[in-house]
Amino acid sequence: MRVLYAVALLTVLLWSPALSAADSSGVFSTPRVVPDGGGQAGGALTTLVTLGLNDPAMPCFNCVFGASQTNLGLTLPLTWVNGGTRVTVSVLVDNLSYRGPAAFVYAIRQGGRDQLGQIVQRGQTLASVFPSTWVAWFRVDLLNTPGRYTLEGAFSAGGATSAVTVPLVIQ
């Protein structure tokens, strides 16, 4: 367990400088005590996808100093946004047992959840992951076509995919 903590902490330290890069994507994790499932329980689940205005200091783990719990800093999640705006899409994944290559993906689809249409914008970043809590981020210019959309965040690894969706309106 100490090795896992050290590797996760090293991952955070190595990826933190990359957070200020514009027009990019990345993945990093925070140390987490994973429940002992004896290798049987777990998998990985996408828990959150957000879209917020671009801020080079976010997302970040443990950026609320003095907090008693591990925390995640995000810009205010938006569901209504102006087209052509620079945004950061964040995808949060809770990985209990998977080790190996993985893909973090975001997609914006035409239509609401009940009428999903074509993907009009998409991004993907690859990483080698281990049991921990992960966040992938994408700094992008939002498409400039007003309408109702669905924002999807997904994690694909080991032949399985976990995804979440939220509504998005571009004006």
C-alpha positions in Angstrom: 0.0 0.0 0.0 2.9 2.4 0.7 4.2 1.8 -2.8 0.8 2.6 -4.3 0.7 5.8 -2.2 4.2 6.8 -3.3 3.5 6.1 -7.0 0.3 8.1 -6.9 2.0 11.0 -5.1 4.8 11.0 -7.7 2.2 10.9 -10.5 0.5 14.0 -9.0 3.8 15.9 -8.7 4.9 15.0 -12.3 1.5 16.0 -13.8 0.9 19.2 -11.9 3.2 21.4 -14.0 1.3 20.3 -17.1 -1.9 21.8 -15.8 -1.0 25.2 -16.9 -0.6 24.2 -20.6 -3.2 25.6 -22.9 -4.8 23.5 -25.8 -4.0 20.3 -24.1 -5.2 17.4 -22.1 -3.8 15.3 -19.3 -4.5 12.8 -16.6 -3.5 12.6 -13.0 -4.5 10.8 -9.8 -4.5 11.4 -6.1 -3.5 8.9 -3.4 -6.4 6.9 -2.2 -6.8 4.0 0.2 -8.6 1.4 -2.0 -11.0 -1.1 -0.2 -9.5 -4.5 0.0 -11.5 -6.6 -2.4 -9.0 -9.5 -2.5 -8.6 -8.8 -6.2 -12.3 -9.7 -6.8 -14.2 -6.5 -6.2 -14.1 -3.3 -8.1 -13.4 -2.2 -11.5 -13.6 1.4 -12.5 -16.5 3.8 -12.7 -16.8 7.2 -14.2 -18.3 9.4 -11.5 -18.4 12.9 -12.9 -18.1 14.9 -16.1 -18.1 18.7 -16.0 -17.5 21.6 -18.3 -16.3 25.0 -17.0 -14.5 28.1 -18.1 -10.8 27.6 -18.6 -8.6 28.2 -15.6 -5.0 27.0 -15.9 -4.9 26.2 -12.1 -7.8 23.7 -12.3 -8.6 20.9 -12.0 -6.5 20.2 -9.0 -6.5 17.6 -6.1 -6.1 18.9 -2.6 -6.2 22.5 -3.5 -8.4 23.5 -0.5 -5.6 23.7 2.0 -6.5 22.7 5.6 -9.4 20.5 4.5 -9.7 17.2 6.4 -10.6 15.2 3.3 -9.1 14.7 -0.1 -10.7 17.3 -2.4 -11.0 18.2 -6.0 -11.0 21.8 -7.3 -13.0 22.5 -10.5 -14.2 25.7 -12.1 -18.0 26.1 -11.7 -19.7 23.4 -13.8 -21.8 25.0 -16.5 -24.8 23.7 -18.4 -25.3 26.9 -20.4 -22.3 28.4 -22.2 -21.5 30.6 -25.1 -20.3 29.0 -28.3 -16.6 29.4 -29.2 -15.7 29.8 -25.5 -12.4 28.2 -24.2 -13.5 25.6 -21.6 -12.0 22.8 -19.6 -13.8 19.4 -19.6 -13.0 17.2 -16.6 -13.7 13.5 -16.3 -13.4 11.9 -12.8 -12.9 8.2 -12.4 -12.9 6.0 -9.3 -10.7 3.0 -10.1 -10.8 0.2 -7.5 -8.8 -2.5 -9.2 -7.8 -2.0 -12.8 -4.1 -1.7 -13.7 -3.0 -1.1 -17.3 -3.7 1.1 -20.4 -6.9 3.2 -20.4 -8.6 5.9 -22.4 -10.3 8.9 -20.9 -12.8 10.4 -23.4 -15.2 13.4 -23.6 -17.8 13.9 -26.3 -20.4 16.4 -27.1 -23.5 15.0 -28.8 -26.3 16.8 -30.6 -29.6 16.6 -28.7 -30.7 15.9 -25.2 -30.4 12.6 -23.3 -33.6 11.3 -24.7 -32.6 12.0 -28.4 -28.8 11.5 -28.6 -27.5 12.4 -32.0 -24.1 12.6 -33.7 -20.9 13.4 -31.8 -19.9 17.0 -32.8 -16.8 17.4 -30.6 -14.6 14.8 -29.0 -11.3 14.4 -27.2 -9.4 11.5 -25.8 -6.2 11.0 -23.8 -4.5 7.8 -22.9 -2.8 6.8 -19.7 -1.5 3.8 -17.8 -3.6 3.7 -14.6 -3.6 1.8 -11.3 -6.2 1.7 -8.5 -6.7 5.3 -7.4 -9.0 8.3 -8.1 -8.2 9.9 -11.5 -9.1 13.1 -13.2 -8.6 13.7 -16.9 -9.0 17.2 -18.3 -9.3 18.7 -21.8 -8.7 22.3 -22.6 -10.7 23.0 -25.8 -12.5 25.7 -27.7 -16.2 24.9 -27.7 -18.0 24.5 -31.0 -19.9 27.6 -32.1 -23.2 26.2 -33.0 -26.1 27.1 -30.7 -28.4 24.3 -29.6 -29.1 21.5 -27.0 -26.3 19.0 -26.5 -25.3 16.2 -24.2 -21.8 16.2 -22.6 -20.4 12.7 -22.0 -17.4 11.6 -20.0 -16.1 8.0 -20.3 -13.4 5.7 -19.1 -12.4 2.7 -21.2 -10.1 0.0 -20.0 -9.7 -3.8 -20.1 -12.6 -4.1 -22.6 -15.1 -2.3 -20.4 -16.4 1.3 -20.6 -18.1 3.4 -17.9 -19.7 6.7 -18.9 -21.8 9.5 -17.5 -23.7 12.3 -19.2 -25.0 15.8 -18.4 -27.1 18.3 -20.4 -25.4 21.1 -22.2 -26.8 24.2 -23.9 -24.7 26.2 -26.2 -25.9 29.7 -27.0 
